[in-house]
Amino acid sequence: MAETRAPSRGTNFALAFRALPADQREAIRAVHTFSRAVDDCVDESPDPGRAREEIQMWRGEVAACYEGEPREPAARALRPHLQRFRIPRAYLEELLAGVEMDLTHLRYGTFEELRRYCYRVASVVGLICLRIFGDEEERGRAYAENLGVALQLTNILRDLGSDLKRGRIYLPREELHAFGYPEEALARKERSAAFLELMRFQVERARGFFAAAEREAASLDPRRIVAAEIMGRIYRRLLARIEASGYDVFSREVRVPFHERVWIAGSSILAAHAAR
């Protein structure tokens, strides 16, 4: 069984969602713990066959959340929030399908294939959060979808090196080819002129999704989406730091310092309340 872990107080997640009312914060933490447990069963397992069995076990747990009584602690903790906030079962099934793609898709041919993965593992979590924030009609659907893709693309750029160790390359093959940067060069962690151009392209695309989310946010209640906005602003800062490092994502993990994240969270909360 995969280990379930709550976020530490210093994580991006914890900083963002401390801004929520207690009931929403508890629900988001349950979603996070569940998604981490599912993700870990793939990332932490050296045996793909065992990981597939665990994914199937979690599918059974999701079914039990809606049709019976789940057994796993992460699923049992999640179940009452699924009922309270009327979270569709399809979202959890999509999340499981996305995590399973890490067993079946070690490479992506096109960006459209990658975007489907980003939707499943990130945008769907945003859609679940929308329900918890009180947007049952999902007026913010486009916002959640775009922000989720932006966050996941940023993660992919930050984690190029660590993903290589797991044998995964998320940058689309057709784009590696278009920029003249073969997989062999990536395996050697070459920071050539071709690599720099490829990374500039990837950063600008992520910024495009952040911008699309920002346009959608203008029509939403800022107090309702403040936690998501904190996450978005932290990750936009992370993207800028990746760029400022000269796209050196191999020698060290690029991070946003804790004091900057605290400032982003505090200023976002103040701005949301000022807009009342």
C-alpha positions as CSV (number, residue, x, y, z in Angstrom):
1,M,0.0,0.0,0.0
2,A,1.3,3.4,-0.9
3,E,2.3,5.7,2.0
4,T,-0.1,8.7,2.5
5,R,1.5,12.0,3.5
6,A,0.1,15.3,4.5
7,P,1.8,18.4,3.2
8,S,4.4,20.0,5.5
9,R,3.6,23.5,6.6
10,G,6.3,25.0,4.4
11,T,5.1,23.6,1.1
12,N,3.5,25.6,-1.7
13,F,0.3,23.6,-1.0
14,A,0.2,24.4,2.7
15,L,0.9,28.1,2.2
16,A,-1.8,28.5,-0.4
17,F,-4.6,26.6,1.4
18,R,-4.0,28.0,4.8
19,A,-6.0,30.9,3.4
20,L,-9.2,28.8,3.3
21,P,-11.9,28.3,5.9
22,A,-11.3,25.3,8.1
23,D,-13.9,23.0,6.4
24,Q,-12.5,23.7,2.9
25,R,-8.9,23.4,4.1
26,E,-9.7,20.0,5.6
27,A,-11.3,18.9,2.3
28,I,-8.3,20.1,0.3
29,R,-5.9,18.3,2.6
30,A,-7.9,15.1,2.1
31,V,-7.7,15.5,-1.7
32,H,-4.0,16.2,-1.5
33,T,-3.3,13.2,0.7
34,F,-5.3,10.9,-1.6
35,S,-3.6,12.2,-4.7
36,R,-0.1,11.8,-3.1
37,A,-0.9,8.3,-2.1
38,V,-2.0,7.4,-5.6
39,D,1.0,9.2,-7.1
40,D,3.4,7.4,-4.8
41,C,2.2,4.0,-5.7
42,V,3.7,4.7,-9.2
43,D,6.7,6.9,-8.4
44,E,7.9,4.9,-5.4
45,S,7.4,1.4,-6.7
46,P,10.3,-0.3,-8.5
47,D,7.8,-2.9,-9.9
48,P,5.5,-1.7,-12.7
49,G,3.3,-4.8,-12.2
50,R,2.8,-4.0,-8.6
51,A,2.1,-0.4,-9.4
52,R,-0.6,-1.4,-11.8
53,E,-2.2,-3.6,-9.1
54,E,-2.2,-0.6,-6.7
55,I,-3.8,1.6,-9.3
56,Q,-6.6,-1.0,-9.6
57,M,-6.9,-1.1,-5.8
58,W,-7.4,2.7,-5.8
59,R,-10.0,2.4,-8.5
60,G,-11.8,0.0,-6.2
61,E,-11.5,2.5,-3.3
62,V,-12.9,5.3,-5.5
63,A,-15.9,3.1,-6.3
64,A,-16.3,2.3,-2.7
65,C,-16.3,6.0,-1.8
66,Y,-19.5,6.4,-4.0
67,E,-21.1,3.0,-3.6
68,G,-20.0,1.5,-0.3
69,E,-17.3,1.9,2.4
70,P,-13.6,2.3,1.4
71,R,-10.9,0.6,3.4
72,E,-7.8,2.7,2.8
73,P,-7.3,5.6,5.3
74,A,-6.8,8.2,2.5
75,A,-10.0,7.1,0.8
76,R,-11.9,7.0,4.1
77,A,-10.8,10.5,4.9
78,L,-11.8,11.7,1.5
79,R,-15.3,10.2,1.3
80,P,-17.3,12.6,3.4
81,H,-15.8,15.6,1.5
82,L,-16.8,14.0,-1.8
83,Q,-20.4,13.8,-0.6
84,R,-20.4,17.3,1.0
85,F,-19.0,19.2,-1.9
86,R,-20.7,17.0,-4.6
87,I,-17.4,16.1,-6.3
88,P,-18.1,14.0,-9.4
89,R,-16.6,10.5,-9.4
90,A,-15.4,11.0,-13.0
91,Y,-12.8,13.5,-11.7
92,L,-11.2,10.9,-9.4
93,E,-11.3,8.3,-12.2
94,E,-9.5,10.8,-14.5
95,L,-6.9,11.5,-11.9
96,L,-6.2,7.7,-11.6
97,A,-6.0,7.5,-15.4
98,G,-3.5,10.3,-15.4
99,V,-1.3,8.7,-12.8
100,E,-1.5,5.4,-14.7
101,M,-0.1,7.2,-17.8
102,D,3.3,7.3,-16.0
103,L,3.4,3.5,-16.4
104,T,2.3,3.5,-20.0
105,H,3.8,6.7,-21.4
106,L,7.5,7.2,-20.8
107,R,7.5,9.5,-23.9
108,Y,5.0,11.8,-25.5
109,G,4.9,12.3,-29.2
110,T,3.0,15.6,-29.4
111,F,2.0,18.4,-27.1
112,E,-1.7,17.4,-27.4
113,E,-0.8,14.0,-25.9
114,L,1.1,15.8,-23.1
115,R,-1.8,18.2,-22.6
116,R,-4.1,15.3,-22.0
117,Y,-1.8,14.1,-19.3
118,C,-1.6,17.6,-17.7
119,Y,-5.3,17.8,-17.7
120,R,-5.7,14.5,-15.9
121,V,-3.1,15.0,-13.2
122,A,-3.4,18.7,-12.6
123,S,-6.5,20.4,-14.2
124,V,-8.8,17.7,-12.7
125,V,-7.4,18.5,-9.2
126,G,-8.2,22.2,-9.9
127,L,-11.8,21.2,-10.9
128,I,-12.1,19.3,-7.6
129,C,-10.9,22.3,-5.8
130,L,-13.4,24.5,-7.5
131,R,-16.2,22.4,-6.0
132,I,-14.7,22.7,-2.6
133,F,-14.4,26.5,-3.1
134,G,-18.1,26.6,-3.6
135,D,-18.3,26.8,-7.4
136,E,-20.7,24.0,-8.0
137,E,-21.7,25.4,-11.3
138,E,-18.0,25.4,-12.3
139,R,-18.1,28.9,-13.7
140,G,-14.4,28.8,-13.3
141,R,-13.8,25.6,-15.3
142,A,-11.7,27.2,-18.0
143,Y,-9.7,28.9,-15.2
144,A,-9.0,25.7,-13.4
145,E,-8.1,23.8,-16.6
146,N,-5.6,26.5,-17.8
147,L,-4.0,27.0,-14.5
148,G,-3.6,23.2,-14.0
149,V,-1.8,22.8,-17.3
150,A,0.4,25.8,-16.5
151,L,1.3,24.4,-13.1
152,Q,2.1,20.9,-14.5
153,L,4.2,22.3,-17.4
154,T,6.2,24.3,-14.8
155,N,6.7,21.1,-12.8
156,I,7.9,19.3,-15.9
157,L,10.6,21.9,-16.6
158,R,11.7,22.0,-13.0
159,D,11.9,18.2,-12.8
160,L,13.6,17.4,-16.1
161,G,16.6,15.9,-14.3
162,S,14.8,13.8,-11.7
163,D,12.3,12.5,-14.3
164,L,15.2,11.4,-16.4
165,K,16.4,9.2,-13.5
166,R,13.0,7.5,-13.7
167,G,13.3,7.0,-17.4
168,R,10.6,9.6,-18.3
169,I,10.8,12.4,-20.8
170,Y,7.7,14.7,-20.8
171,L,8.9,17.1,-23.5
172,P,7.2,16.1,-26.7
173,R,9.4,14.2,-29.2
174,E,8.3,16.3,-32.1
175,E,9.5,19.4,-30.3
176,L,12.9,17.8,-29.4
177,H,13.2,17.1,-33.1
178,A,12.1,20.5,-34.2
179,F,14.7,22.2,-32.0
180,G,17.5,19.8,-33.0
181,Y,17.9,18.5,-29.4
182,P,17.8,14.7,-29.4
183,E,16.9,12.5,-26.5
184,E,20.6,11.4,-26.3
185,A,21.6,15.0,-25.6
186,L,19.0,15.3,-22.9
187,A,20.2,12.0,-21.3
188,R,23.7,13.7,-21.2
189,K,22.1,16.8,-19.7
190,E,23.6,19.0,-22.4
191,R,22.8,22.7,-22.1
192,S,23.5,23.5,-25.7
193,A,22.1,26.4,-27.8
194,A,19.4,24.0,-29.0
195,F,18.5,23.2,-25.4
196,L,18.2,26.9,-24.5
197,E,15.9,27.6,-27.4
198,L,13.8,24.6,-26.6
199,M,13.5,25.7,-23.0
200,R,12.6,29.3,-24.0
201,F,9.8,27.8,-26.1
202,Q,8.5,25.7,-23.2
203,V,8.6,28.6,-20.7
204,E,6.7,30.8,-23.1
205,R,4.0,28.2,-23.6
206,A,3.6,27.7,-19.8
207,R,3.3,31.5,-19.5
208,G,0.6,31.4,-22.2
209,F,-1.5,29.1,-20.0
210,F,-0.9,31.2,-16.9
211,A,-2.1,34.2,-18.9
212,A,-5.2,32.4,-20.1
213,A,-6.0,31.5,-16.5
214,E,-5.5,35.1,-15.4
215,R,-8.0,36.3,-18.1
216,E,-10.6,33.8,-16.8
217,A,-9.9,34.8,-13.2
218,A,-11.0,38.4,-13.9
219,S,-14.7,37.2,-14.0
220,L,-14.5,35.2,-10.8
221,D,-14.9,36.1,-7.1
222,P,-11.2,36.7,-6.0
223,R,-12.0,35.6,-2.4
224,R,-13.2,32.2,-3.8
225,I,-10.1,31.5,-5.8
226,V,-7.5,33.1,-3.6
227,A,-5.8,29.8,-2.7
228,A,-5.5,28.8,-6.4
229,E,-4.2,32.3,-7.1
230,I,-1.5,31.9,-4.5
231,M,-0.4,28.6,-6.2
232,G,-0.4,30.3,-9.6
233,R,1.7,33.2,-8.5
234,I,4.2,31.0,-6.7
235,Y,4.6,28.9,-9.8
236,R,4.9,31.9,-12.1
237,R,7.7,33.0,-9.9
238,L,9.2,29.5,-10.2
239,L,9.0,29.7,-13.9
240,A,10.9,33.1,-13.8
241,R,13.6,31.6,-11.6
242,I,14.0,28.7,-14.1
243,E,14.5,31.3,-16.8
244,A,16.9,33.4,-14.7
245,S,19.0,30.3,-13.9
246,G,19.8,30.0,-17.6
247,Y,17.5,26.9,-17.6
248,D,19.9,25.0,-15.4
249,V,17.5,22.4,-14.1
250,F,20.1,19.6,-14.0
251,S,22.6,20.7,-11.4
252,R,20.1,21.6,-8.7
253,E,16.4,21.9,-8.1
254,V,15.2,25.4,-8.8
255,R,13.0,26.7,-6.0
256,V,11.2,29.8,-4.8
257,P,12.6,30.8,-1.4
258,F,10.3,30.4,1.5
259,H,10.2,34.1,2.4
260,E,9.1,34.9,-1.2
261,R,6.4,32.3,-1.0
262,V,5.1,33.8,2.2
263,W,5.1,37.3,0.7
264,I,3.2,36.0,-2.3
265,A,0.6,34.3,-0.1
266,G,0.1,37.3,2.2
267,S,-0.1,39.9,-0.6
268,S,-2.6,37.7,-2.5
269,I,-4.8,37.3,0.5
270,L,-4.8,41.1,1.0
271,A,-5.5,41.8,-2.6
272,A,-8.5,39.4,-2.6
273,H,-10.1,41.0,0.5
274,A,-9.4,44.5,-0.9
275,A,-11.4,43.6,-4.0
276,R,-14.6,42.9,-2.0
